[in-house]
Amino acid sequence: MLYQTINNARVPVLGFGTWHLRGDSGRDAVRYAIDVGYRSIDTASRYENEVEVGQAIAASGLKRSDLFVATKIRYLELEPDKIEARMRESLDRLGLDYVDLIMPHWPSPTFPIGDVMKALRAVQEKGWARQVGMSNFPVAVMREAITAFGAPLFGNQVEYHPYLDQSAVMAELHKTGMLLTACIPLARGAIEGDPVLTAIGAKYSKTVAQITLRWLIQQRGVLAIPKSGQHARIKANFEIFDFALEPGEMARIGALRGGKRLVNPDWAPVVWDQPWAEPAAIV
Ligand SMILES: NC(=O)c1ccc[n+]([C@@H]2O[C@H](COP(=O)([O-])OP(=O)(O)OC[C@H]3O[C@@H](n4cnc5c(N)ncnc54)[C@H](OP(=O)(O)O)[C@@H]3O)[C@@H](O)[C@H]2O)c1
């Protein structure tokens, strides 16, 4: 495993995503991921699986300090005066005393981001969250959040894969040394059959998924959190630490970037920091 350091914490560059992992099979997948070696788990109140994630963590027998656990508060539930209660509910479902990272899942279209971030700071000061981050925040909202928070933040979790340019968000994060967590890192399978990824994979005897994950975590300040419910893929996605891409290969994959945004719900920010999306958003 490789790590990034942020605000004195060591964070595994590869974590385990848990969207859609629920019930017995979900709990089994998280437990298996921990057995394989994942030490960072990403969940959210919206995923309705914090109980299963917590049970898998408990069953692993690992020390709490050996795991990095992140969760998110749903955008509809970000009333500043209820954030403390939301955090308590998440901790109770997880069966944990603290999470390593809490994020607003999306910037709220209703509640002022400054008030949300101040409420999250209070949660951090209570010791319930070691770090506070952002998720799906465009640059303008990030700047507002950073100013309001008034202390070092973790970073921003955003959709990032070879087909989506996130250079604007990344440049903003680099200014303060924050991290970009790549969610949807495998583009939910859209990378399958890509000729560039396939050709590079042939050289290293790796799949396109492994090449994609390696490309992500080899970038400055980038973490990746792939999800799978299948043991073979959970294990394969972890087998990316026995090779390294060359600079030319990193650049070839980087050149695939474009405007393929897979998650853009009704409540998403109107204008994303992404050149391909802006003309459509302005229209
Ligand atoms: N902050 C946010 O708003 C946000 C949004 C989306 C996601 N996330 C987080 O990011 C995590 C990852 O995103 P995601 O789950 O949407 O997408 P993803 O990780 O890009 O892709 C997951 C999909 O790819 C398949 N897959 C996994 N490994 C594979 C492999 N080696 N080869 C081929 N297919 C493979 C999985 O199917 P099987 O399960 O059948 O293997 C699943 O259908 C989520 O689980 C969640 O924790 C956060």
The ligand as an SDF file (V2000), in Angstrom:
LIG
                    3D

 48 52  0  0  0  0  0  0  0  0999 V2000
  -19.2570   11.3900   -3.4710 N   0  0  0  0  0  0  0  0  0  0  0  0
  -20.1350   10.9290   -4.3430 C   0  0  0  0  0  0  0  0  0  0  0  0
  -21.1080   11.6010   -4.7120 O   0  0  0  0  0  0  0  0  0  0  0  0
  -19.9470    9.5550   -4.9190 C   0  0  0  0  0  0  0  0  0  0  0  0
  -20.5880    9.2250   -6.1060 C   0  0  0  0  0  0  0  0  0  0  0  0
  -20.4010    7.9420   -6.5970 C   0  0  0  0  0  0  0  0  0  0  0  0
  -19.5720    7.0600   -5.9490 C   0  0  0  0  0  0  0  0  0  0  0  0
  -18.9660    7.3930   -4.7760 N   0  0  0  0  0  0  0  0  0  0  0  0
  -18.0830    6.4630   -4.0360 C   0  0  0  0  0  0  0  0  0  0  0  0
  -17.1290    5.9540   -4.9550 O   0  0  0  0  0  0  0  0  0  0  0  0
  -17.2210    4.5370   -5.0040 C   0  0  0  0  0  0  0  0  0  0  0  0
  -16.9000    4.0300   -6.3810 C   0  0  0  0  0  0  0  0  0  0  0  0
  -17.7940    4.5520   -7.3550 O   0  0  0  0  0  0  0  0  0  0  0  0
  -18.8790    3.6340   -8.0880 P   0  0  0  0  0  0  0  0  0  0  0  0
  -19.1540    2.4630   -7.2400 O   0  0  0  0  0  0  0  0  0  0  0  0
  -19.9930    4.4940   -8.4600 O   0  0  0  0  0  0  0  0  0  0  0  0
  -18.1590    3.2530   -9.4540 O   0  0  0  0  0  0  0  0  0  0  0  0
  -16.7920    2.4750   -9.8730 P   0  0  0  0  0  0  0  0  0  0  0  0
  -15.9980    2.0740   -8.6940 O   0  0  0  0  0  0  0  0  0  0  0  0
  -16.1680    3.2970  -10.9380 O   0  0  0  0  0  0  0  0  0  0  0  0
  -17.3600    1.2120  -10.6100 O   0  0  0  0  0  0  0  0  0  0  0  0
  -18.0890    0.2220   -9.9160 C   0  0  0  0  0  0  0  0  0  0  0  0
  -18.6750   -0.7030  -10.9780 C   0  0  0  0  0  0  0  0  0  0  0  0
  -17.6190   -1.3010  -11.7270 O   0  0  0  0  0  0  0  0  0  0  0  0
  -17.6640   -2.7190  -11.5450 C   0  0  0  0  0  0  0  0  0  0  0  0
  -16.2820   -3.1720  -11.3210 N   0  0  0  0  0  0  0  0  0  0  0  0
  -15.5670   -3.0930  -10.1750 C   0  0  0  0  0  0  0  0  0  0  0  0
  -14.3330   -3.6030  -10.3510 N   0  0  0  0  0  0  0  0  0  0  0  0
  -14.2660   -4.0060  -11.6390 C   0  0  0  0  0  0  0  0  0  0  0  0
  -13.2450   -4.6090  -12.4120 C   0  0  0  0  0  0  0  0  0  0  0  0
  -12.0580   -4.9120  -11.8910 N   0  0  0  0  0  0  0  0  0  0  0  0
  -13.5170   -4.8900  -13.7060 N   0  0  0  0  0  0  0  0  0  0  0  0
  -14.7180   -4.5980  -14.2450 C   0  0  0  0  0  0  0  0  0  0  0  0
  -15.7280   -4.0130  -13.5580 N   0  0  0  0  0  0  0  0  0  0  0  0
  -15.5020   -3.7210  -12.2610 C   0  0  0  0  0  0  0  0  0  0  0  0
  -18.5680   -2.9840  -10.3670 C   0  0  0  0  0  0  0  0  0  0  0  0
  -19.3380   -4.1440  -10.5600 O   0  0  0  0  0  0  0  0  0  0  0  0
  -19.2870   -5.3680   -9.4900 P   0  0  0  0  0  0  0  0  0  0  0  0
  -19.6960   -4.7890   -8.1610 O   0  0  0  0  0  0  0  0  0  0  0  0
  -20.2770   -6.3360  -10.0630 O   0  0  0  0  0  0  0  0  0  0  0  0
  -17.8790   -5.8640   -9.5150 O   0  0  0  0  0  0  0  0  0  0  0  0
  -19.5020   -1.7650  -10.3850 C   0  0  0  0  0  0  0  0  0  0  0  0
  -20.5770   -2.0020  -11.2770 O   0  0  0  0  0  0  0  0  0  0  0  0
  -18.6780    4.2630   -4.5720 C   0  0  0  0  0  0  0  0  0  0  0  0
  -18.8780    2.9250   -4.2250 O   0  0  0  0  0  0  0  0  0  0  0  0
  -18.8160    5.2460   -3.4630 C   0  0  0  0  0  0  0  0  0  0  0  0
  -18.1790    4.7780   -2.2830 O   0  0  0  0  0  0  0  0  0  0  0  0
  -19.1320    8.6480   -4.2620 C   0  0  0  0  0  0  0  0  0  0  0  0
  1  2  1  0
  2  3  2  0
  2  4  1  0
  4  5  1  0
  4 48  2  0
  5  6  2  0
  6  7  1  0
  7  8  2  0
  8  9  1  0
  8 48  1  0
  9 10  1  0
  9 46  1  0
 10 11  1  0
 11 12  1  0
 11 44  1  0
 12 13  1  0
 13 14  1  0
 14 15  2  0
 14 16  1  0
 14 17  1  0
 17 18  1  0
 18 19  2  0
 18 20  1  0
 18 21  1  0
 21 22  1  0
 22 23  1  0
 23 24  1  0
 23 42  1  0
 24 25  1  0
 25 26  1  0
 25 36  1  0
 26 27  1  0
 26 35  1  0
 27 28  2  0
 28 29  1  0
 29 30  1  0
 29 35  2  0
 30 31  1  0
 30 32  2  0
 32 33  1  0
 33 34  2  0
 34 35  1  0
 36 37  1  0
 36 42  1  0
 37 38  1  0
 38 39  2  0
 38 40  1  0
 38 41  1  0
 42 43  1  0
 44 45  1  0
 44 46  1  0
 46 47  1  0
M  CHG  2   8   1  16  -1
M  END
$$$$
